Amino acid sequence: MRKRQKDKWKAKRWYTVLAPKMFGDVTAANTVADDPAKLIGRRVEMTLGDLTGKMIKNSNLKLQMEINEVDHSTAHTNFVGHTVDGGYLRSLARKGISKVDSNINVVTKDGATICVKSSCFTLKKASAAQVKQIRRIVEEIIKDRADSLELSKYVQEIILGKLSSDIYKVAKKIYPLRRVEITKTKWLGSTTPVPEIEAAE
């Protein structure tokens, strides 16, 4: 007689994956696993619009979260990065304008290293000298803000648009800008564990 195979699906259990505290511990996803230990390190991606309910304003921004703890049937996550939708960015890069890209690694006040990519879109074609000046300003602001803020607050300023807004206000004095976007971030490591991101006041 053939041995009856064990139903692997029945051995699995559903887990609720929560977003970091800055999003109010809302449900980011539901997932299954036969062992909670296998969830540690698993990545979850959600749009900021899905989490906040502001679909029109924030639907182009995608958050990456990583499960770092499992408590019974609940999986908790840390923020590990974000990206802005490529289609949206291509729509901003029109003919006859300049796109000023920046890609630097910065260290926050609490010792976290984060890669920050940004793009500035001008209204018309800027000169090479103006592009160089804009890029310098962008990188200075991104680095200075990281120097003065802990990772949790720095991420909040990026995700909520404050950092890009502050860059816009300064860089537009060099040449008129249409838009500034922090297009991607990636947490690269820290001298201490990734801190839990507090809810914005």
N, C-alpha and C positions, 0 to 999 in steps of 0.2 A: 504493500500500500504506500502511496505517495503521502509524504508528510504535508499536512495543511500549512500553507504559508501564512505567516503572521501579517495582518493588515497594518502596514507601516503608517498609513494615514491616521488610523485610530490612535496611534501612539503619539501623534502630534497634538499640540495645544495652541490655542489662539492667545496672542498677546497684544495689548494696546500699547502703541508707541506714542509717548508724549513728546511734544516739542519742548525746547528749553524754556526756562521760566520767563524770559523776556517776552514770550508769546502767551504767557498765562497758563502754562502747562496744558494747552489744548491738545486734542488728539491729532497727531500727525499722520498716523497710519495704523493698520492692523496687520499683523503678520503671524505666521505659524512656525513652530519649531518643536522637535521631539526632545530637545534639551535646551534649557534657558541659557546655558553657557555658550551655545552656538550663536546666540543673538549678539553677543558682545563684539563690537567692531562692525556690525552690519550698518550700512548707510541707508538713509531715507532722504528723499528729495521732495520738497513741496514748494509751491509758489507762495510768496508773501501774501498775495491776494487770497489764496485758499485759507491761510491762517488768520488773516485779519478781517476777511469779508469785504475788503475794498478791492474788488476784482479789476476794475478799470484802471485804477491808479497803480496797482502793484503787481499785475499779472505777468509782467515781463521779468520779474526778479525771482530767481529760484534759489532756495536755501538748501544747503547740504548739512544734514545732522547725522551724528554717529551714536549708536547705542553704546552706553558705557556702564549701565547698571540695570539689573532686572530684579524687581521686587514682586514676588508672587506672579500675577498675570499682567503686570505693568512694566514696560521697558522705558527707561529714562535716557535722554540724549544730551549731547553737547553740540553746539554749533561748530562746524569745522570749515565752512566756506560758503560762498555764494557765487552765482553767475547771473549775468543779464542776458536775456534771449538774443541769440545771434541775428535773427530776422529783424528784430526791433532795431538793433544797432546798424544793420545794413540799410534800413530805411532812413537813418539819419545821415548816412555817408553819401550825400548827393553830389552830383557833378558840380564843379565850379566852387567847391569849398575845400577847406583843409581839415584833416582829421589828425589830431595831435595825440599820440599814444604814449603811455608811460607804464613801466613795469619795474617796480622796486620792492625789495624786502625791507621791512621796518621792524623795530623792536619796541613793544609797548612798555609803559612804565613798570609793569609787573613782570617783565622779562619774557613775554611771548613774542615769537617771531612769526610774522604774517606777510605773505606775498600779496601786494595790492596792485592791481592793474586798473588803468583808467583811460578814458578817451574824452577829448574835448572836440566839439564840432563847431567850426566857425560859420559865420553867415556868408562870407565870400572867401576867395582865395587869399591866404595870408602869405607874407614873404617868409623866406627861410629863417631870417633873423627873428621875426615875430614868433614863428613856430618854436624856435629854440628858447625864447624868453618864456613863452607859455608853459613849455615842458618843465623848465627850471622852477617856475612858480608852483606848478602842480606838485612836483616832487618835494619841494620844500614844505608845503602845507601838509601833505600826507605824512611826511616824516616828523615834522614838529608836533602834529596832533598826536601821533603815536607816542612820542616822547613824554607827552604830558598826561596821557590817559591810560588807565588799565584796560586790558583786553575787552572786558565786558562793555565798558562805556565806548570804547573805540568802535567796536562792532555796531553798537546802537547808532552811532553817528553815521556810519556807512550805510546801514540798512534803511534807516529812516530818512536818508537824503541830506542830512545836515552838512556832511563833509563835502559832498559835491556842490552844494549850494554856496558854501564858503569859498570854495575854489573858483566858482563862477564869478562871484563878486569881485575877486581880485584880478583874475586872468582876463576878464572882459575889458580891463583898462588898457591892456596891450593891444587887443584886437577884438571887435564885436563877436560874441559867441552865441550860438544857438542853443547848445546843450552841453552839459558836463555829466558824465556817468562814471561811477566806480564800477567797472564792468566785471571784475572778478576778484575774489579774495580766497586765500587758502592758508589755513593754519599750519605752520611748518614745524612747530615744536615750542617748548617752553622750559624754563629752568624749574618751573613748578607745574603740577597738573592743571589742565584747562579749568579755569574757574567757572562755576555755574553763573550764567548770565542773568542778572537781576531784571525784573520787570521795570520798564521805563516809567518814571513818575508822570 
